Amino acid sequence: MAVSDYITGIQHVGIPTDDLDGTIKFYKDLGFELAGLFPNGDNRCAFMRFGNLTIETWEGDPVTKKAGAINHISLNTTDVDKAFAAAKQQGLTLVGKEIQSIPTFWEHGIRYFNTLGPNRETIEFCEIL
């Protein structure tokens, strides 16, 4: 069993912002559509989509405002429990010890976990429920 058995491709790229409304407008002006706008605790999170590219942008986290501002790359995961077990078996560098969830995203929420790549980049494995 390998974690790649449970991945279908890139789900989204995550970019934090300190101006969500301005970021939504910027990407709309580039031709993106607002695919979803969700509460996330006291903050909001938007998903902007253009063709097969989805950008997740949210407020409430630190923003670097320089090159390297992408927070994470999310891989669409078909079975997060099996992918998590495979990631542990493969010895990937896990961020956290368990699968996390956000029940307010999409119709039934999401479940995900993060790993670190060789350059300390965050790779999220996310299943939309």
Helices and strands as residue ranges (DSSP letters): G 3-6, E 7-16, H 20-29, E 33-40, E 43-50, E 53-58, E 72-77, H 80-90, E 93-102, E 110-116, E 122-128
